């Protein structure tokens, strides 16, 4: 079991402050993914395939801007550190970009709506990049201790769990009778979300420390291309991000939006409000199991190591994913909560451990190169992940079209349409879990190896005193 040194411990105040930044991070990344099809396809009638194409183009754009932002934040030398100035700017941009998405005039034709949607998606993804890259980088460097990194991410995971739970209610809230229509409802809801994002960023700016700010002033600056090349030569990083994280991101992006269709046209035939409601309730069930699972995941990771725990949680998630074909049923709609109860603990532990393991890869890079480049690692991880899912997003809309789903037909969908959607919703995530397990088998940076690397690093350059770098 890993024993944390006193100097490596992160105060409760700093953990809570860093966790508050998950509000802007999660809304910036997942708000659009959750609502793109319910609002722009089901409500505004835009073509599902074109929605998927725009989301994919946005991710390609995202993949371009991430490495640039990584190099900028790694090479920044300001009195406030390398991360916080960009976190502040990114939060303001996200607060503008989120409502802008839904202020497209309803009277416009489909082409005009498509142009608005495209421009606003590109702006939102740029804003999310400016915020997320330095925010993730900050989390990598607050402490060098593996167990304390996991505890820090647990607090962020708690905050993210609540935010993700609220995402499931956004479409239902937008349809509340207090609003004249769904579009007006989602506009009001998103404005409130933007205000919350700005307020939640303030503790990050005030209380979180840029641990390696002083060391960074003495190291050479690394250009974008050079940084990419060095990072992509990091074998454990590439295996982990491409194999484990990439597969677990791509599957939800590909089929995650199908849940509202399956609930609204199979579980509750032609009842979008009931479908949205049970989806929101499933989000609450997920949250409950997530909150229960987090402290156990931290203890297990500290006792047995991150890699074995991640293997266990992926196996559990696979069982839950495959069970969804049987639990999304009109006979007993609430049976789908059983699948959620199986998936939630596995995914909770998985995403809890992802960033500490990415931080391990950044430590491994310093051991190899002598450079601290957390920003580039956060950026390149995002770049690989988003480049992968940008291709997947094209097919997210195509699945609906190829299944011959037509929102105008209501419950009278063509024969085989709902079966196709249910099979995709079940089998694609199941396959993703299998790919992630295979990649994890080839990942070499277990906790014992990381302790050896830290010992060698500190023998070279000495210990970094966190309190000395508080900006």
ABEGO torsion letter per residue (X at the ends): XBBBBAAABBBAAAAAAAAAAAAAAAAAAAAAAAAAAAAAAAAAGBBAAAAAAAAAAAAAAAAAAAAAAAAAAAABBBAAEAAAAAAAAAAAAAAAAAAAAAABBAABBAAAAAAAAAAAAAAAAAAAAAAAAAAAAAAAAABABAAAAAAAAAAAAAAAAAAAAAAAAAAAAAABAABABAAAAAAAAAAAAAAAAAAAAAAAAAABBBAAAAAAAABBBBBAAAAAAAAAABAAAAAAAAAAAAAAAAAAAAAAAAAAAAAAAAABBGBAAAAAAAAAAAAAAAAAAAAAAAAAAAAAAAAAEAAAAAAAAAAAAAAAAAAAAAABBAABAAAAAAAAAAAAAAAAAAAAAAAAAAAAAAAAAAAAAGBBBAAAAAAAAAAAAAAAAAAAAAAAAAAAAAAGBBAAAEABBBBGAAAAAAAAAAAAAAAAAAAAAAAAAABABBAAAAAAAAAAAAAAAEBBBAAAABX
